[in-house]
Amino acid sequence: MTSSASGAQFDFNILFLIALPVVLAVWVYWAYALIVWRGSRAGAPEPEGGPKARGHFGIQVAWIVTTTVIVSACSSSARRLIVPAGPAAVRAEPHLDAHIARRPSVQVIAQQWQFIYRYPTFGGFESRQLMLPLDTTIAFHVTSLT
């Protein structure tokens, strides 16, 4: 597993651990609702409305706070999955800026779970990180190993 794949696997595991209790709670509530509120039985009183049907304020607040925390945690983890290195990931190394700018082309070699970037300007220098100058049009030459 590559370093980027291991990071994605770690994020997936965290999201799974966050989602698992929610899924289990929904299943338990579903089973409870099926048992308690199933169709009217012979001789059972009709469900009551009005003040007796009003929800419990503490449970409502707990539900809203819990779901807010879970959604906030998942959305920050999802951003981390989409852009693992953040917005600085597209910046080139300072010592490579001048050389890359001379010839703006990159050969991209795709493999399962990883990419290798080859820079013709450096005589075939290879890296697992894409390094590009800012505000420059780049020609990508993409190949795939099978």
N, CA, C and O of each residue as an XYZ file, in Angstrom:
584
protein
N       0.849     -1.168      0.000
C       0.000      0.000      0.000
C       0.898      1.236      0.000
O       1.858      1.302      0.767
N       0.599      2.195     -0.838
C       1.392      3.421     -0.881
C       1.055      4.303      0.309
O       0.083      4.054      1.022
N       1.870      5.340      0.522
C       1.619      6.224      1.654
C       0.291      6.960      1.495
O      -0.418      7.162      2.481
N      -0.053      7.359      0.288
C      -1.336      8.049      0.106
C      -2.500      7.075      0.296
O      -3.541      7.459      0.828
N      -2.339      5.829     -0.130
C      -3.400      4.841      0.069
C      -3.553      4.498      1.543
O      -4.673      4.277      2.005
N      -2.464      4.449      2.289
C      -2.584      4.154      3.715
C      -3.276      5.294      4.434
O      -4.030      5.059      5.378
N      -3.036      6.533      4.005
C      -3.740      7.671      4.592
C      -5.228      7.608      4.299
O      -6.049      7.891      5.171
N      -5.581      7.237      3.071
C      -6.993      7.110      2.708
C      -7.642      5.965      3.483
O      -8.796      6.075      3.897
N      -6.905      4.861      3.684
C      -7.442      3.743      4.451
C      -7.690      4.147      5.898
O      -8.698      3.759      6.487
N      -6.779      4.923      6.473
C      -6.950      5.406      7.841
C      -8.199      6.283      7.935
O      -8.990      6.135      8.866
N      -8.380      7.193      6.976
C      -9.564      8.053      6.966
C     -10.835      7.232      6.825
O     -11.834      7.507      7.491
N     -10.801      6.220      5.954
C     -11.968      5.360      5.785
C     -12.312      4.656      7.095
O     -13.484      4.572      7.463
N     -11.300      4.151      7.801
C     -11.544      3.462      9.065
C     -12.168      4.387     10.102
O     -13.065      3.979     10.841
N     -11.695      5.640     10.162
C     -12.257      6.597     11.107
C     -13.711      6.890     10.755
O     -14.574      6.892     11.633
N     -13.987      7.138      9.470
C     -15.361      7.399      9.054
C     -16.263      6.201      9.321
O     -17.424      6.369      9.693
N     -15.737      4.993      9.134
C     -16.512      3.786      9.412
C     -16.848      3.690     10.898
O     -17.977      3.359     11.260
N     -15.877      3.977     11.752
C     -16.115      3.920     13.199
C     -17.111      4.978     13.649
O     -17.860      4.763     14.601
N     -17.123      6.123     12.968
C     -18.104      7.151     13.298
C     -19.496      6.728     12.829
O     -20.480      6.949     13.534
N     -19.583      6.125     11.651
C     -20.877      5.768     11.074
C     -21.482      4.521     11.706
O     -22.706      4.391     11.742
N     -20.669      3.610     12.201
C     -21.176      2.341     12.728
C     -22.190      2.524     13.860
O     -23.258      1.914     13.801
N     -21.907      3.337     14.891
C     -22.921      3.508     15.942
C     -24.212      4.131     15.420
O     -25.293      3.810     15.915
N     -24.118      5.010     14.435
C     -25.323      5.627     13.874
C     -26.161      4.569     13.169
O     -27.376      4.516     13.355
N     -25.521      3.727     12.363
C     -26.246      2.674     11.659
C     -26.878      1.705     12.658
O     -28.032      1.310     12.493
N     -26.136      1.326     13.679
C     -26.688      0.412     14.690
C     -27.860      1.043     15.432
O     -28.847      0.366     15.719
N     -27.761      2.333     15.744
C     -28.859      3.022     16.425
C     -30.110      3.060     15.549
O     -31.222      2.877     16.043
N     -29.930      3.294     14.264
C     -31.081      3.310     13.353
C     -31.715      1.931     13.283
O     -32.940      1.814     13.308
N     -30.904      0.890     13.197
C     -31.464     -0.476     13.159
C     -32.203     -0.834     14.446
O     -33.271     -1.444     14.399
N     -31.644     -0.462     15.583
C     -32.296     -0.755     16.865
C     -33.617     -0.002     16.955
O     -34.628     -0.566     17.372
N     -33.612      1.279     16.565
C     -34.845      2.057     16.607
C     -35.873      1.482     15.641
O     -37.060      1.431     15.963
N     -35.437      1.051     14.473
C     -36.337      0.455     13.497
C     -37.006     -0.798     14.080
O     -38.218     -0.973     13.950
N     -36.222     -1.656     14.713
C     -36.776     -2.865     15.332
C     -37.746     -2.499     16.450
O     -38.814     -3.099     16.575
N     -37.372     -1.514     17.258
C     -38.254     -1.047     18.339
C     -39.570     -0.535     17.766
O     -40.639     -0.877     18.272
N     -39.504      0.286     16.712
C     -40.716      0.840     16.111
C     -41.593     -0.261     15.530
O     -42.817     -0.193     15.633
N     -40.979     -1.284     14.916
C     -41.761     -2.390     14.370
C     -42.510     -3.140     15.463
O     -43.653     -3.556     15.275
N     -41.859     -3.306     16.596
C     -42.481     -4.070     17.681
C     -43.538     -3.243     18.411
O     -44.656     -3.713     18.624
N     -43.189     -2.015     18.794
C     -44.079     -1.197     19.620
C     -45.219     -0.592     18.819
O     -46.354     -0.567     19.295
N     -44.944     -0.097     17.601
C     -45.961      0.638     16.851
C     -46.486     -0.128     15.646
O     -46.930      0.473     14.668
N     -46.437     -1.438     15.714
C     -46.984     -2.189     14.585
C     -48.497     -1.950     14.501
O     -49.089     -1.348     15.397
N     -49.106     -2.424     13.426
C     -50.535     -2.195     13.188
C     -51.383     -2.477     14.412
O     -51.014     -3.276     15.273
N     -52.510     -1.817     14.476
C     -53.360     -1.946     15.663
C     -53.781     -3.404     15.862
O     -54.165     -4.110     14.930
N     -53.689     -3.802     17.101
C     -54.080     -5.160     17.478
C     -55.537     -5.141     17.925
O     -56.080     -4.083     18.242
N     -56.135     -6.252     17.949
C     -57.528     -6.339     18.379
C     -57.638     -5.890     19.834
O     -56.969     -6.433     20.713
N     -58.478     -4.904     20.073
C     -58.705     -4.432     21.444
C     -57.696     -3.412     21.927
O     -57.832     -2.917     23.045
N     -56.683     -3.073     21.130
C     -55.685     -2.088     21.558
C     -56.241     -0.678     21.357
O     -56.948     -0.418     20.383
N     -55.919      0.232     22.287
C     -56.425      1.599     22.127
C     -55.743      2.303     20.952
O     -54.609      1.987     20.589
N     -56.451      3.247     20.379
C     -55.904      4.032     19.282
C     -54.786      4.927     19.803
O     -54.840      5.352     20.957
N     -53.769      5.228     18.983
C     -52.719      6.147     19.412
C     -53.302      7.528     19.699
O     -54.237      7.972     19.033
N     -52.734      8.198     20.700
C     -53.233      9.512     21.089
C     -52.372     10.604     20.480
O     -51.164     10.434     20.316
N     -52.992     11.720     20.147
C     -52.281     12.870     19.631
C     -52.239     13.964     20.671
O     -52.465     13.721     21.856
N     -51.953     15.151     20.230
C     -51.945     16.302     21.130
C     -50.735     16.327     22.040
O     -49.654     15.881     21.657
N     -50.915     16.857     23.266
C     -49.775     17.024     24.174
C     -49.062     15.709     24.516
O     -47.851     15.712     24.741
N     -49.771     14.619     24.557
C     -49.135     13.344     24.902
C     -48.207     12.851     23.792
O     -47.302     12.057     24.048
N     -48.423     13.314     22.570
C     -47.600     12.879     21.444
C     -46.373     13.768     21.252
O     -45.532     13.486     20.398
N     -46.265     14.839     22.041
C     -45.137     15.767     21.896
C     -43.835     15.075     22.309
O     -43.825     14.260     23.231
N     -42.748     15.405     21.625
C     -41.448     14.787     21.898
C     -40.804     15.295     23.172
O     -41.240     16.286     23.758
N     -39.781     14.613     23.579
C     -39.002     14.962     24.765
C     -37.932     15.978     24.363
O     -37.126     15.696     23.477
N     -37.910     17.150     24.996
C     -37.009     18.228     24.611
C     -35.540     17.806     24.733
O     -34.742     18.128     23.852
N     -35.168     17.105     25.785
C     -33.786     16.662     25.982
C     -33.321     15.726     24.883
O     -32.182     15.815     24.425
N     -34.191     14.839     24.463
C     -33.842     13.911     23.380
C     -33.681     14.676     22.067
O     -32.784     14.369     21.281
N     -34.537     15.664     21.821
C     -34.426     16.463     20.599
C     -33.098     17.214     20.557
O     -32.426     17.229     19.525
N     -32.718     17.836     21.670
C     -31.449     18.581     21.729
C     -30.274     17.628     21.544
O     -29.341     17.932     20.801
N     -30.311     16.475     22.216
C     -29.224     15.498     22.093
C     -29.101     15.011     20.650
O     -27.992     14.839     20.146
N     -30.231     14.789     19.990
C     -30.211     14.327     18.606
C     -29.578     15.379     17.686
O     -28.749     15.046     16.839
N     -29.965     16.629     17.853
C     -29.438     17.703     17.005
C     -27.943     17.891     17.233
O     -27.184     18.032     16.274
N     -27.514     17.894     18.496
C     -26.087     18.070     18.804
C     -25.272     16.893     18.278
O     -24.211     17.096     17.687
N     -25.746     15.678     18.480
C     -25.024     14.488     18.033
C     -24.870     14.468     16.515
O     -23.776     14.225     16.007
N     -25.953     14.720     15.791
C     -25.855     14.698     14.335
C     -24.985     15.838     13.811
O     -24.285     15.671     12.812
N     -25.021     16.991     14.473
C     -24.166     18.103     14.060
C     -22.697     17.749     14.219
O     -21.892     18.035     13.333
N     -22.338     17.133     15.334
C     -20.951     16.733     15.573
C     -20.515     15.677     14.554
O     -19.408     15.757     14.020
N     -21.360     14.704     14.283
C     -21.013     13.644     13.336
C     -20.843     14.202     11.930
O     -19.884     13.851     11.243
N     -21.753     15.063     11.488
C     -21.646     15.640     10.148
C     -20.399     16.514     10.049
O     -19.712     16.493      9.027
N     -20.100     17.278     11.091
C     -18.901     18.121     11.076
C     -17.637     17.271     10.982
O     -16.725     17.594     10.220
N     -17.582     16.190     11.751
C     -16.411     15.311     11.723
C     -16.270     14.634     10.362
O     -15.161     14.521      9.839
N     -17.377     14.185      9.789
C     -17.318     13.506      8.487
C     -16.945     14.465      7.376
O     -16.206     14.090      6.465
N     -17.436     15.693      7.426
C     -17.122     16.614      6.336
C     -15.659     17.019      6.365
O     -15.060     17.204      5.305
N     -15.059     17.164      7.551
C     -13.632     17.495      7.593
C     -12.796     16.299      7.139
O     -11.765     16.478      6.490
N     -13.223     15.097      7.467
C     -12.502     13.911      6.998
C     -12.664     13.742      5.492
O     -11.727     13.315      4.818
N     -13.826     14.065      4.961
C     -14.038     13.958      3.523
C     -13.144     14.945      2.780
O     -12.592     14.609      1.732
N     -12.996     16.159      3.310
C     -12.092     17.113      2.672
C     -10.675     16.567      2.677
O      -9.938     16.756      1.709
N     -10.283     15.895      3.746
C      -8.940     15.330      3.832
C      -8.757     14.202      2.819
O      -7.665     14.026      2.278
N      -9.815     13.440      2.560
C      -9.733     12.388      1.552
C      -9.604     12.971      0.148
O      -8.866     12.444     -0.684
N     -10.323     14.055     -0.110
C     -10.318     14.629     -1.450
C      -8.991     15.310     -1.740
O      -8.443     15.139     -2.829
N      -8.465     16.072     -0.799
C      -7.214     16.807     -1.000
C      -6.274     16.441      0.149
O      -6.213     17.172      1.138
N      -5.533     15.322      0.046
C      -4.725     14.849      1.162
C      -3.664     15.832      1.645
O      -3.413     15.915      2.848
N      -3.043     16.569      0.750
C      -1.959     17.452      1.165
C      -2.403     18.896      1.269
O      -1.571     19.766      1.528
N      -3.687     19.189      1.077
C      -4.178     20.549      1.176
C      -3.842     21.369     -0.059
O      -3.319     20.838     -1.039
N      -4.141     22.662     -0.014
C      -3.937     23.492     -1.191
C      -2.475     23.678     -1.566
O      -2.192     24.053     -2.703
N      -1.538     23.433     -0.665
C      -0.113     23.598     -0.981
C       0.433     22.444     -1.812
O       1.596     22.475     -2.213
N      -0.380     21.429     -2.077
C       0.109     20.236     -2.779
C       0.529     20.518     -4.214
O       1.339     19.775     -4.766
N       0.003     21.564     -4.830
C       0.340     21.821     -6.230
C       1.555     22.725     -6.392
O       1.972     22.992     -7.519
N       2.124     23.196     -5.305
C       3.304     24.048     -5.403
C       4.548     23.207     -5.635
O       4.687     22.113     -5.088
N       5.425     23.720     -6.433
C       6.674     23.016     -6.710
C       7.686     23.296     -5.608
O       7.570     24.269     -4.863
N       8.669     22.425     -5.525
C       9.782     22.675     -4.621
C      10.513     23.924     -5.087
O      10.649     24.123     -6.294
N      10.996     24.782     -4.173
C      11.619     26.039     -4.595
C      12.794     25.852     -5.556
O      12.946     26.645     -6.486
N      13.627     24.831     -5.359
C      14.785     24.653     -6.232
C      14.407     24.103     -7.612
O      15.244     24.088     -8.515
N      13.161     23.650     -7.788
C      12.728     23.109     -9.071
C      11.936     24.113     -9.899
O      11.718     23.889    -11.090
N      11.499     25.219     -9.290
C      10.636     26.171     -9.989
C      11.223     26.637    -11.314
O      10.534     26.586    -12.333
N      12.461     27.084    -11.332
C      13.059     27.638    -12.552
C      13.206     26.578    -13.632
O      13.006     26.863    -14.812
N      13.555     25.356    -13.238
C      13.770     24.296    -14.234
C      12.451     23.818    -14.846
O      12.384     23.563    -16.049
N      11.421     23.697    -14.038
C      10.131     23.234    -14.557
C       9.529     24.286    -15.476
O       8.891     23.951    -16.475
N       9.728     25.548    -15.145
C       9.141     26.621    -15.944
C       9.720     26.669    -17.352
O       9.056     27.178    -18.255
N      10.932     26.160    -17.579
C      11.534     26.184    -18.921
C      10.732     25.361    -19.918
O      10.507     25.781    -21.054
N      10.316     24.217    -19.489
C       9.566     23.344    -20.398
C       8.369     22.782    -19.634
O       8.512     21.806    -18.898
N       7.223     23.370    -19.796
C       6.062     22.966    -19.001
C       5.374     21.704    -19.513
O       4.254     21.767    -20.019
N       6.042     20.562    -19.384
C       5.404     19.296    -19.727
C       5.771     18.267    -18.664
O       6.870     18.286    -18.110
N       4.847     17.387    -18.399
C       5.035     16.349    -17.382
C       4.525     15.036    -17.959
O       3.433     14.980    -18.524
N       5.314     13.989    -17.816
C       4.862     12.661    -18.207
C       4.294     11.994    -16.964
O       4.981     11.862    -15.951
N       3.044     11.577    -17.047
C       2.364     10.938    -15.925
C       2.265      9.453    -16.217
O       1.713      9.054    -17.243
N       2.799      8.626    -15.317
C       2.755      7.177    -15.473
C       1.802      6.640    -14.412
O       2.084      6.714    -13.216
N       0.681      6.103    -14.857
C      -0.346      5.613    -13.943
C      -0.138      4.138    -13.675
O       0.091      3.351    -14.593
N      -0.221      3.772    -12.403
C      -0.169      2.380    -11.969
C      -1.312      2.183    -10.990
O      -1.968      3.147    -10.595
N      -1.549      0.963    -10.604
C      -2.602      0.718     -9.636
C      -2.243      1.404     -8.321
O      -1.183      1.147     -7.749
N      -3.122      2.269     -7.848
C      -3.014      2.975     -6.580
C      -1.942      4.062     -6.538
O      -1.717      4.627     -5.468
N      -1.283      4.378     -7.620
C      -0.250      5.418     -7.552
C       0.020      6.014     -8.924
O      -0.326      5.435     -9.954
N       0.645      7.181     -8.914
C       1.097      7.855    -10.118
C       2.571      8.187     -9.939
O       3.022      8.492     -8.835
N       3.307      8.124    -11.027
C       4.698      8.570    -11.031
C       4.778      9.714    -12.026
O       4.296      9.605    -13.153
N       5.387     10.804    -11.606
C       5.503     11.986    -12.456
C       6.955     12.104    -12.911
O       7.872     12.133    -12.091
N       7.154     12.171    -14.235
C       8.485     12.281    -14.810
C       8.606     13.646    -15.476
O       7.744     14.056    -16.254
N       9.699     14.342    -15.150
C       9.941     15.688    -15.657
C      11.058     15.634    -16.704
O      12.220     15.433    -16.351
N      10.724     15.812    -17.983
C      11.734     15.734    -19.046
C      12.839     16.776    -18.894
O      13.963     16.536    -19.336
N      12.559     17.901    -18.296
C      13.547     18.964    -18.111
C      14.742     18.484    -17.296
O      15.860     18.960    -17.495
N      14.520     17.560    -16.398
C      15.569     17.069    -15.507
C      16.153     15.751    -15.981
O      16.730     15.016    -15.179
N      16.023     15.439    -17.226
C      16.576     14.200    -17.738
C      15.829     12.982    -17.240
O      16.426     11.922    -17.048
N      14.524     13.120    -17.028
C      13.723     11.988    -16.581
C      13.590     11.896    -15.078
O      13.265     10.826    -14.564
N      13.830     12.982    -14.347
C      13.633     12.989    -12.890
C      12.216     12.523    -12.575
O      11.254     13.007    -13.170
N      12.084     11.568    -11.625
C      10.787     11.017    -11.265
C      10.457     11.344     -9.828
O      11.334     11.431     -8.968
N       9.159     11.525     -9.586
C       8.680     11.836     -8.243
C       7.285     11.256     -8.076
O       6.570     11.059     -9.059
N       6.903     10.990     -6.871
C       5.547     10.523     -6.584
C       4.635     11.701     -6.231
O       3.436     11.527     -6.013
N       5.219     12.903     -6.176
C       4.451     14.114     -5.934
C       4.455     14.958     -7.191
O       5.488     15.103     -7.845
N       3.308     15.514     -7.530
C       3.209     16.393     -8.686
C       3.675     17.778     -8.274
O       3.115     18.377     -7.356
N       4.697     18.288     -8.946
C       5.255     19.601     -8.639
C       5.126     20.476     -9.868
O       5.701     20.171    -10.913
N       4.371     21.566     -9.752
C       4.100     22.434    -10.884
C       4.298     23.894    -10.491
O       4.067     24.261     -9.339
N       4.723     24.731    -11.436
C       4.788     26.161    -11.161
C       3.380     26.762    -11.190
O       2.491     26.250    -11.870
N       3.196     27.833    -10.460
C       1.903     28.490    -10.436
C       1.662     29.253    -11.728
O       2.606     29.708    -12.374
N       0.395     29.392    -12.102
C      -0.034     30.191    -13.245
C       0.673     29.816    -14.548
O       1.077     30.695    -15.309
N       0.821     28.529    -14.805
C       1.475     28.056    -16.021
C       0.622     26.958    -16.640
O       0.086     26.108    -15.928
N       0.497     26.972    -17.941
C      -0.200     25.908    -18.640
C       0.763     24.738    -18.809
O       1.878     24.917    -19.298
N       0.348     23.574    -18.417
C       1.192     22.376    -18.429
C       0.623     21.365    -19.419
O      -0.592     21.187    -19.499
N       1.496     20.708    -20.168
C       1.095     19.614    -21.053
C       1.361     18.309    -20.321
O       2.501     18.030    -19.951
N       0.333     17.513    -20.108
C       0.477     16.223    -19.465
C       0.505     15.135    -20.525
O      -0.353     15.102    -21.408
N       1.471     14.259    -20.445
C       1.578     13.108    -21.330
C       1.307     11.881    -20.428
O       2.173     11.467    -19.657
N       0.126     11.326    -20.535
C      -0.318     10.290    -19.612
C      -0.220      8.916    -20.256
O      -0.700      8.699    -21.368
N       0.414      7.985    -19.534
C       0.481      6.587    -19.960
C       0.085      5.723    -18.775
O       0.109      6.165    -17.627
N      -0.274      4.499    -19.070
C      -0.698      3.583    -18.013
C       0.065      2.266    -18.160
O       0.206      1.734    -19.261
N       0.552      1.753    -17.030
C       1.192      0.443    -17.027
C       0.119     -0.600    -16.750
O      -0.693     -0.431    -15.840
N       0.111     -1.680    -17.532
C      -0.900     -2.693    -17.322
C      -0.287     -3.959    -16.808
O      -0.996     -4.936    -16.570
